[in-house]
Structures are given as structure tokens and as C-alpha cells.
């Protein structure tokens, strides 16, 4: 153990003495010191250049990876934009088809309601004219088939020249009766048209 310590001291002593001699040799001449410092500086610059080169290469690889990811993301975004545009076009096409279908169904329903309205209005006015005619003749409302007295609607009294007396029925002008009849038939068919419109599947989901 003592021999090992002695050897270590000897080695470090020799190395220390060698360093001291080298330092004295360098500092004894300014040119030697300058050359030594230039050599050290060149070695340091060379090491820095290698380090900077490795750093630049690492950053270049990192930037290339980022660029590749950005390119992939951009490609996916463009695909998504194309899908959105296609979906919008498809939705617009379906909307146009649905609007055309609703228009066709509503036109058909409205045509049926209009035909029914015209027929019912003509029948109601004909019935009103018959009852007015019967009332003027004093015959009352009778059944067209068997001649029996109708109970659904009483006979309409004729227009009186004076005020209504006790025991008499209310007097209504024929023009007012026609307006009431037309309004009643119109209201019934407006309700029918509303029900038909509500029954149309405007969204095409039924």
C-alpha cells in the first residue's frame, strides 16, 4: 500500500514538474506562448464548429420532421375541406329535391282543396237559393227525394218591410246569407288546407 502511494506521488510529482517546466518554457518566450494560445484557440474553434454542425443537423432533421407533419396535416385538412364541400353540395341537392317534393305535394293538396271548395260553395249556394225560393213561395223546406219536411234546417223567412214582431222569426237579407255561406265554406276548407299542409313531411324524414 505504501509502495502504491509512493508510486502515485512519484508520478504526480514528475507530471507536476513537467507541467511547471513546460509553463516556464512557454512563458520564457512570448512567441511560444502566442503560438500555444493560437493552437488552443484553433482546437476550441474546431470543437465548436463540430458541435454547431451537429446542432444544425439536429435542427435540420427536426425542421424536416415538422415540415412533413405540417404537410400531412395540410393534406388531411384539404381532404376535410373537400368532404365538407361535397357534403354541402349533397345537402343542397337534397334540399332542392325536398323543396320540389313539398311543392308538388302542396300543389296537389291545394288543387284538391280548391276543387272541393268550389264544389261545396256551389252546392251550398244552390241549397241557399232553393231554401230562399221555397221561403218566398211559402212551401218551406222539403226533401227532394220523398217530399218529407227537412229537419236539419228550418225554412228561411222572407224579408219583412217592417220591424220583427212578437212571435216572428228573425229576418236576414239574402246577400248577408250568401256572404255567411261563402265564409263558412271558406273557413271549413281553410281548416282542411291547414290540416293537409301539416300532414306534409317537409323534412323528408318520415
CORLINKA-V936443 format. One record per residue. N is the residue number from 0. PSI is psi in radians with two decimals (999 if undefined). OMEGA is omega in degrees with one decimal (none if undefined). Layout:
# CORLINKA-V936443
n=[N | N]
psi=[PSI | PSI]
omega=[OMEGA | OMEGA]
This chain:
# CORLINKA-V936443
n=[0 | 1 | 2 | 3 | 4 | 5 | 6 | 7 | 8 | 9 | 10 | 11 | 12 | 13 | 14 | 15 | 16 | 17 | 18 | 19 | 20 | 21 | 22 | 23 | 24 | 25 | 26 | 27 | 28 | 29 | 30 | 31 | 32 | 33 | 34 | 35 | 36 | 37 | 38 | 39 | 40 | 41 | 42 | 43 | 44 | 45 | 46 | 47 | 48 | 49 | 50 | 51 | 52 | 53 | 54 | 55 | 56 | 57 | 58 | 59 | 60 | 61 | 62 | 63 | 64 | 65 | 66 | 67 | 68 | 69 | 70 | 71 | 72 | 73 | 74 | 75 | 76 | 77 | 78 | 79 | 80 | 81 | 82 | 83 | 84 | 85 | 86 | 87 | 88 | 89 | 90 | 91 | 92 | 93 | 94 | 95 | 96 | 97 | 98 | 99 | 100 | 101 | 102 | 103 | 104 | 105 | 106 | 107 | 108 | 109 | 110 | 111 | 112 | 113 | 114 | 115 | 116 | 117 | 118 | 119 | 120 | 121 | 122 | 123 | 124 | 125 | 126 | 127 | 128 | 129 | 130 | 131 | 132 | 133 | 134 | 135 | 136 | 137 | 138 | 139 | 140 | 141 | 142 | 143 | 144 | 145 | 146 | 147 | 148 | 149 | 150 | 151 | 152 | 153 | 154 | 155 | 156 | 157 | 158 | 159 | 160 | 161 | 162 | 163 | 164 | 165 | 166 | 167 | 168 | 169 | 170 | 171 | 172 | 173 | 174 | 175 | 176 | 177 | 178 | 179 | 180 | 181 | 182 | 183 | 184 | 185 | 186 | 187 | 188 | 189 | 190 | 191 | 192 | 193 | 194 | 195 | 196 | 197 | 198 | 199 | 200 | 201 | 202 | 203 | 204 | 205]
psi=[-0.75 | -0.61 | -0.65 | -0.76 | -0.68 | -0.72 | -0.72 | -0.78 | -0.68 | -0.79 | -0.84 | -0.57 | -0.77 | -0.77 | -0.72 | -0.73 | -0.64 | -0.73 | -0.69 | -0.74 | -0.71 | -0.70 | -0.76 | -0.68 | -0.70 | -0.79 | -0.20 | -0.31 | 2.16 | -0.57 | -0.73 | -0.75 | -0.72 | -0.74 | -0.74 | -0.78 | -0.66 | -0.70 | -0.77 | -0.73 | -0.72 | -0.76 | -0.72 | -0.74 | -0.66 | -0.73 | -0.71 | -0.68 | -0.75 | -0.75 | -0.77 | -0.63 | -0.77 | -0.71 | -0.75 | -0.69 | -0.71 | -0.76 | -0.60 | -0.75 | -0.72 | -0.76 | -0.67 | -0.69 | -0.75 | -0.73 | -0.71 | -0.74 | -0.73 | -0.71 | -0.73 | -0.75 | -0.69 | -0.71 | -0.76 | -0.66 | -0.70 | -0.67 | -0.73 | -0.71 | -0.72 | -0.70 | -0.72 | -0.75 | -0.75 | -0.71 | -0.68 | -0.74 | -0.74 | -0.72 | -0.71 | -0.68 | -0.78 | -0.64 | -0.74 | -0.75 | -0.71 | -0.71 | -0.75 | -0.69 | -0.79 | -0.71 | -0.72 | -0.82 | -0.72 | -0.68 | -0.72 | -0.81 | -0.74 | -0.64 | -0.76 | -0.74 | -0.72 | -0.74 | -0.76 | -0.68 | -0.82 | -0.75 | -0.79 | -0.66 | -0.72 | -0.73 | -0.71 | -0.74 | -0.63 | -0.74 | -0.70 | -0.75 | -0.67 | -0.76 | -0.65 | -0.69 | -0.74 | -0.65 | -0.66 | -0.63 | -0.21 | 0.31 | -0.34 | 3.07 | 2.13 | 2.78 | 2.39 | -0.47 | -0.98 | -0.06 | 0.17 | 2.67 | 2.31 | 2.47 | -0.19 | -0.75 | 2.29 | 2.87 | 2.50 | 2.12 | 2.71 | 2.78 | 2.24 | 2.57 | -0.40 | -3.02 | 2.80 | 2.25 | 2.93 | 2.32 | -0.19 | 2.73 | 2.77 | 2.50 | 2.25 | 2.37 | 2.56 | -0.65 | -0.69 | -0.67 | -0.68 | -0.71 | -0.78 | -0.73 | -0.82 | -0.73 | -0.69 | -0.83 | -0.70 | -0.78 | -0.74 | -0.73 | -0.44 | -0.72 | -0.70 | -0.75 | -0.68 | -0.75 | -0.73 | -0.69 | -0.69 | -0.44 | -0.19 | 2.32 | 1.63 | -0.38 | -0.13 | 0.55 | 0.00 | 999]
omega=[178.1 | 178.1 | 178.5 | 179.1 | 179.0 | 178.9 | 179.6 | 179.2 | -179.6 | -179.3 | -179.4 | 177.8 | 178.8 | -179.6 | 179.1 | 179.3 | 178.3 | 178.4 | 178.4 | 179.1 | -180.0 | 179.0 | 178.0 | -178.8 | 179.9 | -175.7 | 178.1 | -179.9 | -178.1 | -179.9 | 176.6 | 179.9 | 179.5 | 179.0 | 178.3 | 178.9 | 177.3 | 178.1 | 178.8 | 179.5 | 178.9 | 178.0 | 179.5 | 178.2 | 177.9 | 177.0 | 178.2 | 179.4 | 177.6 | 179.5 | 179.3 | 177.6 | 178.1 | 179.1 | 178.7 | 178.1 | 178.1 | 178.7 | 177.3 | 177.8 | 178.5 | 178.2 | 177.9 | 176.8 | 177.5 | 179.9 | 178.4 | 177.9 | 178.5 | 178.5 | 178.3 | 178.9 | 177.5 | 177.8 | 178.1 | 178.6 | 177.7 | 175.9 | 178.8 | 178.3 | 177.3 | 178.3 | 178.9 | 178.9 | 178.4 | 178.9 | 178.5 | 178.4 | 179.6 | 178.3 | 178.7 | 178.5 | 178.8 | 177.6 | 178.6 | 177.7 | -179.6 | 178.0 | 178.6 | 178.6 | 179.5 | 178.2 | 179.7 | -179.5 | 180.0 | 178.0 | 178.5 | 179.1 | -179.6 | 177.7 | 178.6 | 178.9 | -179.1 | 178.0 | 177.5 | 178.8 | -180.0 | -179.6 | -179.7 | 178.8 | 178.3 | 179.6 | -179.9 | 179.4 | 177.1 | 178.1 | 177.9 | 179.6 | 178.8 | -178.8 | 176.8 | 179.4 | 178.0 | -179.8 | 179.0 | -178.8 | 177.6 | -176.9 | -177.3 | -179.5 | 179.7 | 179.0 | -178.8 | -175.3 | -173.5 | 179.6 | 179.8 | -179.5 | -178.8 | -179.3 | -177.4 | -178.9 | 177.7 | 177.3 | -178.2 | -178.5 | 178.9 | -179.1 | -178.7 | 179.6 | -178.2 | 179.2 | 179.8 | -179.6 | -178.4 | -179.9 | 179.5 | 177.0 | 178.1 | -177.1 | 179.2 | 178.6 | -178.6 | 178.9 | 177.6 | 176.8 | 178.8 | 178.2 | 178.4 | 178.6 | -179.9 | 179.9 | 179.4 | 178.9 | 178.8 | 179.4 | 179.5 | -177.9 | 171.3 | 175.7 | 177.5 | 179.1 | 178.9 | 178.5 | 179.3 | 178.8 | 179.0 | -178.9 | -179.7 | 178.3 | -174.9 | -177.9 | 179.0 | -176.7 | -179.7 | none]
